[in-house]
Amino acid sequence: MAGGGFAKLPGGSVVVALSLPSPPGGGAPNGRVRVLVHAVNRQRALTRLRNLGLRSVYLRGNSEPPTPDEITAVLHHPDGLVWRGAPDDDTESWHPIRALLRSRTPSSPSGV
């Protein structure tokens, strides 16, 4: 199960933070990634992740809410959706979600 939480912002939107198992070849050294999503509400944030192929993503409780630094990172990203492979390592930068999902998509067979 994913650990995570959310923070409601003064404007009414939310930032949802989830710690998920790393996909195969995802490049996370500890086998987990921290994903941050900025959305109008919690349900929309989870829908954004599900639409990207992360089907079994649920948020139960608020045990690991986003830190102020994480909120700043996701608010300053144009997509409002970022991840980091080492959640506790402040020296690693945040990556766009496309970089994580790129390793999950199978390449098309040659000659087709």
C-alpha positions in Angstrom: 0.0 0.0 0.0 1.2 3.5 -0.7 2.0 5.8 2.1 1.1 9.4 1.6 -0.9 12.5 2.5 -2.1 15.8 1.3 -2.0 19.5 2.2 -4.7 21.9 1.4 -3.5 25.2 0.0 -4.9 28.7 0.8 -6.4 28.9 -2.7 -8.4 25.8 -2.1 -6.3 23.4 -4.2 -4.3 20.5 -2.8 -0.9 18.9 -3.1 -1.0 15.1 -2.7 2.2 13.2 -1.9 2.5 9.5 -2.3 5.4 7.0 -1.7 5.0 4.3 -4.3 7.0 1.2 -5.2 9.4 2.0 -8.1 8.5 0.6 -11.5 11.0 -1.9 -12.9 13.8 0.1 -14.4 12.6 3.3 -12.7 16.0 4.1 -11.4 15.0 4.5 -7.7 17.9 3.2 -5.5 15.7 2.2 -2.6 12.8 0.7 -4.6 10.4 3.5 -3.8 9.5 6.9 -5.4 7.9 9.9 -3.9 5.3 11.4 -6.3 3.7 14.8 -5.9 0.6 16.0 -7.6 -1.0 19.5 -7.6 -4.8 19.4 -8.3 -8.1 21.0 -7.5 -8.9 18.3 -5.0 -7.7 14.9 -3.8 -9.9 12.9 -6.1 -8.6 14.8 -9.1 -5.0 14.3 -8.1 -5.5 10.6 -7.9 -7.3 10.6 -11.2 -4.4 12.3 -12.8 -2.1 9.5 -11.6 -4.5 6.8 -12.7 -4.8 8.3 -16.1 -1.1 7.9 -16.5 -1.3 4.2 -15.9 -0.8 4.0 -12.1 -4.1 2.2 -11.6 -3.9 1.0 -8.1 -3.1 4.3 -6.4 -5.1 5.1 -3.3 -4.7 7.6 -0.5 -5.8 6.4 2.9 -5.2 8.8 5.7 -2.7 11.6 6.0 0.3 9.8 7.5 3.0 11.3 5.2 1.8 14.8 4.1 4.0 16.8 1.7 6.7 19.0 3.3 6.9 22.7 2.6 9.8 22.1 0.2 7.8 19.4 -1.7 4.9 21.8 -2.0 7.2 24.5 -3.4 8.7 22.0 -5.9 5.4 20.8 -7.3 3.9 24.3 -7.5 6.9 25.6 -9.5 6.7 22.7 -12.0 4.6 23.5 -15.2 2.8 20.1 -15.1 2.2 20.1 -11.4 3.3 16.4 -11.3 6.8 15.4 -10.2 8.7 12.5 -8.6 12.0 11.8 -6.9 13.6 8.4 -6.4 15.2 9.1 -3.0 12.6 10.9 -1.0 14.9 11.6 2.0 17.8 12.8 -0.2 17.5 16.6 -0.6 20.4 16.7 -3.1 18.4 14.8 -5.7 16.3 17.0 -7.9 12.6 16.5 -8.8 11.9 14.9 -12.2 8.9 15.3 -14.5 6.6 12.3 -14.3 7.3 11.5 -18.0 10.8 10.5 -17.0 9.4 7.8 -14.6 6.8 6.5 -17.0 9.2 6.5 -20.0 10.9 3.5 -18.5 7.6 1.6 -18.1 6.4 1.8 -21.7 7.5 -1.1 -23.9 9.3 -0.1 -27.1 7.7 -1.0 -30.4 9.1 -3.9 -32.2 11.4 -3.1 -35.1 10.2 -3.6 -38.6 6.5 -3.0 -37.8 
